[in-house]
């Protein structure tokens, strides 16, 4: 497998957004907004530039993983900083070939080296459990609305790093898409028809 991993650069932005759109289109809902989230994350203070990584096969960008700082707030209103991972994208034609695993493992190791304590995600448990993610309720961490979902997972970055950290998880406001915001952003991309499928809204 001829693959290299490097930091995303400004010249990559449009290619990464297009790839993200292709990968998420109709996956969880008709169309997608993940490409807009990627576009917005790079501009907010919560963005972790050192963990904005792309995977390349020769000269082709085939994957991207991006992180933002988030917080867990406990019952005493004490805040703890954690990482929120995503969007995490592999170009559809390169999926299930190990590119995503290499990119994710590389980013986890880099996050560990940077001194972060844990990563929180919403994702497919069957995929993420193999990387050490477990249901966040095992750490007494809930979603911001107080739920324990199978798709809501956490990863300790070193042994005991999430010990004493509990409460509700709050990602950055950048993930909230305003009415009309996506419609305006979509004008920069070729028209793509949206579809309703049986597999949507499973998370």
Buried (B, 14 or more C-beta within 10 A) or exposed (E): EEBEBEEBEEEBEEBBBBBBBBBBBBBBBEBBBBBBBBBBBBEEEBBBEEBBBBBBBEEEBBBBBBBBBBBBBBEEEEEBEBBBBBBBBBBBEBBEBEBBBBBBEBBBEBBBEEEBBBBBBBBEBEEBEEBBBBBBBEBBBBBEEEEEBEBBBBBBBEEEBBEEBBBBBBBBEBBEEEEEEBEEBBEEEEEEEEEEEEEEEEE
